[in-house]
Amino acid sequence: MSNPVINKNTFSQDNPRALKNPWVIGWLVLLGTVLAVNVGFITLAVVTNPGLVDKNYYENSQNFEETLVTQRQARAALGWNYQTDFPSRPVQNKDELYRLSVVDKAGMPLTAATVTVNAYRPSDASADFQTGLTEVGAGMYEGTINYPLKGIWEVTVNISRGDDQYDFTRRANIVTQ
Protein backbone atom coordinates (compact mmCIF):
# COMPACT_ATOMS: atom_id res chain seq x y z
CA MET A 1 0.00 0.00 0.00
CA SER A 2 1.20 3.47 -0.78
CA ASN A 3 1.20 6.52 1.47
CA PRO A 4 -1.70 8.90 0.90
CA VAL A 5 -0.84 12.27 -0.57
CA ILE A 6 -1.70 15.23 1.63
CA ASN A 7 -3.18 18.19 -0.19
CA LYS A 8 -1.98 21.36 1.55
CA ASN A 9 -5.10 23.29 0.49
CA THR A 10 -7.55 21.16 2.51
CA PHE A 11 -8.60 21.25 6.13
CA SER A 12 -7.29 18.29 8.08
CA GLN A 13 -5.50 17.46 11.28
CA ASP A 14 -2.41 16.66 9.28
CA ASN A 15 -2.35 20.00 7.46
CA PRO A 16 0.72 21.96 8.70
CA ARG A 17 -0.73 25.28 7.43
CA ALA A 18 -3.73 25.39 9.87
CA LEU A 19 -2.17 28.13 12.02
CA LYS A 20 -1.79 30.30 8.91
CA ASN A 21 -5.51 30.14 8.16
CA PRO A 22 -7.16 33.56 8.81
CA TRP A 23 -10.21 31.92 10.43
CA VAL A 24 -8.07 30.05 12.94
CA ILE A 25 -6.01 33.17 13.66
CA GLY A 26 -9.22 35.20 14.11
CA TRP A 27 -10.64 32.72 16.64
CA LEU A 28 -7.36 32.65 18.57
CA VAL A 29 -7.21 36.47 18.68
CA LEU A 30 -10.84 36.61 19.85
CA LEU A 31 -10.16 34.05 22.57
CA GLY A 32 -7.02 35.93 23.69
CA THR A 33 -8.93 39.25 23.80
CA VAL A 34 -11.73 37.79 25.93
CA LEU A 35 -9.23 36.26 28.34
CA ALA A 36 -7.24 39.52 28.60
CA VAL A 37 -10.39 41.57 29.31
CA ASN A 38 -11.50 39.10 31.99
CA VAL A 39 -8.08 39.21 33.66
CA GLY A 40 -8.27 43.02 33.60
CA PHE A 41 -11.74 43.07 35.20
CA ILE A 42 -10.73 40.57 37.88
CA THR A 43 -7.62 42.61 38.67
CA LEU A 44 -9.66 45.83 38.97
CA ALA A 45 -12.22 44.10 41.20
CA VAL A 46 -9.53 42.87 43.58
CA VAL A 47 -7.28 45.97 43.60
CA THR A 48 -9.94 48.68 43.90
CA ASN A 49 -12.38 48.92 46.79
CA PRO A 50 -15.61 50.63 45.78
CA GLY A 51 -16.95 50.53 49.36
CA LEU A 52 -20.48 49.77 48.24
CA VAL A 53 -21.15 47.07 50.83
CA ASP A 54 -22.28 48.07 54.30
CA LYS A 55 -19.88 46.74 56.94
CA ASN A 56 -22.77 45.36 59.01
CA TYR A 57 -24.96 44.35 56.09
CA TYR A 58 -26.39 41.24 57.74
CA GLU A 59 -27.30 42.91 61.03
CA ASN A 60 -28.78 45.93 59.23
CA SER A 61 -30.87 43.73 56.96
CA GLN A 62 -32.62 42.01 59.86
CA ASN A 63 -36.16 43.33 60.23
CA PHE A 64 -35.45 45.90 57.52
CA GLU A 65 -39.08 46.42 56.58
CA GLU A 66 -40.22 46.89 60.18
CA THR A 67 -37.40 49.37 60.78
CA LEU A 68 -38.34 51.30 57.65
CA VAL A 69 -42.02 51.43 58.65
CA THR A 70 -41.09 52.58 62.16
CA GLN A 71 -38.89 55.36 60.76
CA ARG A 72 -41.63 56.54 58.40
CA GLN A 73 -44.19 56.61 61.21
CA ALA A 74 -41.80 58.56 63.46
CA ARG A 75 -41.23 61.09 60.66
CA ALA A 76 -44.94 61.47 60.05
CA ALA A 77 -45.55 61.95 63.79
CA LEU A 78 -42.95 64.73 63.90
CA GLY A 79 -44.65 66.58 61.06
CA TRP A 80 -41.51 68.52 60.18
CA ASN A 81 -41.39 70.06 56.72
CA TYR A 82 -38.37 71.40 54.93
CA GLN A 83 -37.42 73.51 51.94
CA THR A 84 -34.03 73.12 50.30
CA ASP A 85 -32.00 75.57 48.30
CA PHE A 86 -29.24 73.32 47.01
CA PRO A 87 -27.14 74.06 43.89
CA SER A 88 -28.58 72.48 40.76
CA ARG A 89 -25.16 71.81 39.17
CA PRO A 90 -22.46 71.69 41.86
CA VAL A 91 -18.91 72.11 40.59
CA GLN A 92 -15.93 70.03 41.70
CA ASN A 93 -13.48 71.78 44.09
CA LYS A 94 -15.72 74.83 44.48
CA ASP A 95 -17.48 75.94 47.67
CA GLU A 96 -21.21 75.57 47.07
CA LEU A 97 -23.80 77.14 49.39
CA TYR A 98 -26.46 74.78 50.77
CA ARG A 99 -29.51 76.28 52.49
CA LEU A 100 -32.28 74.53 54.36
CA SER A 101 -35.36 75.85 56.14
CA VAL A 102 -37.31 73.63 58.53
CA VAL A 103 -40.68 74.12 60.22
CA ASP A 104 -42.37 71.96 62.83
CA LYS A 105 -45.86 70.45 62.81
CA ALA A 106 -47.43 73.79 63.78
CA GLY A 107 -45.60 75.62 60.97
CA MET A 108 -43.21 77.33 63.39
CA PRO A 109 -39.49 77.52 62.51
CA LEU A 110 -37.52 74.61 63.94
CA THR A 111 -34.79 76.23 66.03
CA ALA A 112 -31.82 74.82 67.93
CA ALA A 113 -31.57 71.77 65.70
CA THR A 114 -28.41 70.02 64.60
CA VAL A 115 -28.22 69.67 60.82
CA THR A 116 -25.60 67.35 59.39
CA VAL A 117 -24.88 66.68 55.71
CA ASN A 118 -23.31 63.33 54.84
CA ALA A 119 -21.87 63.10 51.33
CA TYR A 120 -21.50 59.50 50.20
CA ARG A 121 -19.69 58.58 47.00
CA PRO A 122 -21.00 55.18 45.85
CA SER A 123 -17.87 54.40 43.82
CA ASP A 124 -15.27 55.34 46.46
CA ALA A 125 -16.01 55.19 50.18
CA SER A 126 -12.68 56.84 51.02
CA ALA A 127 -14.00 60.12 49.55
CA ASP A 128 -17.08 60.25 51.85
CA PHE A 129 -17.31 63.21 54.18
CA GLN A 130 -19.61 64.89 56.67
CA THR A 131 -20.25 68.56 57.40
CA GLY A 132 -22.69 70.55 59.48
CA LEU A 133 -25.03 73.39 58.56
CA THR A 134 -25.24 76.29 61.00
CA GLU A 135 -28.41 78.09 62.05
CA VAL A 136 -28.39 81.59 60.50
CA GLY A 137 -31.97 82.49 61.38
CA ALA A 138 -35.08 80.98 62.91
CA GLY A 139 -35.33 77.58 61.24
CA MET A 140 -32.81 78.58 58.54
CA TYR A 141 -29.61 76.56 58.21
CA GLU A 142 -26.77 76.96 55.74
CA GLY A 143 -23.22 75.93 55.01
CA THR A 144 -20.79 75.35 52.19
CA ILE A 145 -19.82 72.03 50.70
CA ASN A 146 -16.80 71.40 48.51
CA TYR A 147 -16.85 68.11 46.57
CA PRO A 148 -13.33 66.80 45.89
CA LEU A 149 -14.37 64.49 43.02
CA LYS A 150 -16.73 64.77 40.09
CA GLY A 151 -19.52 62.29 39.49
CA ILE A 152 -22.54 61.00 41.39
CA TRP A 153 -22.84 61.57 45.15
CA GLU A 154 -25.59 60.61 47.58
CA VAL A 155 -26.25 63.52 49.94
CA THR A 156 -28.11 62.65 53.15
CA VAL A 157 -29.25 65.49 55.39
CA ASN A 158 -29.93 64.60 59.02
CA ILE A 159 -31.95 67.02 61.16
CA SER A 160 -32.04 66.30 64.88
CA ARG A 161 -33.32 68.08 67.94
CA GLY A 162 -33.23 66.23 71.22
CA ASP A 163 -34.35 62.67 70.58
CA ASP A 164 -36.23 63.61 67.39
CA GLN A 165 -34.57 62.88 64.06
CA TYR A 166 -35.54 63.48 60.45
CA ASP A 167 -33.44 62.71 57.40
CA PHE A 168 -33.73 62.81 53.65
CA THR A 169 -31.47 61.96 50.72
CA ARG A 170 -30.76 63.73 47.46
CA ARG A 171 -28.52 62.75 44.58
CA ALA A 172 -25.96 65.25 43.33
CA ASN A 173 -24.10 65.13 40.02
CA ILE A 174 -20.84 66.99 40.47
CA VAL A 175 -19.37 68.47 37.29
CA THR A 176 -16.03 70.02 36.39
CA GLN A 177 -15.89 73.64 35.33
Secondary structure as UniProt FT lines:
FT   TURN            8..9
FT   TURN            13..14
FT   TURN            16..17
FT   HELIX           18..20
FT   HELIX           22..47
FT   TURN            55..56
FT   HELIX           57..61
FT   TURN            62..63
FT   HELIX           64..78
FT   STRAND          81..85
FT   TURN            92..93
FT   STRAND          96..103
FT   TURN            105..106
FT   STRAND          114..120
FT   TURN            122..123
FT   HELIX           125..127
FT   STRAND          129..137
FT   TURN            138..139
FT   STRAND          140..145
FT   STRAND          151..161
FT   TURN            162..163
FT   STRAND          164..175
//
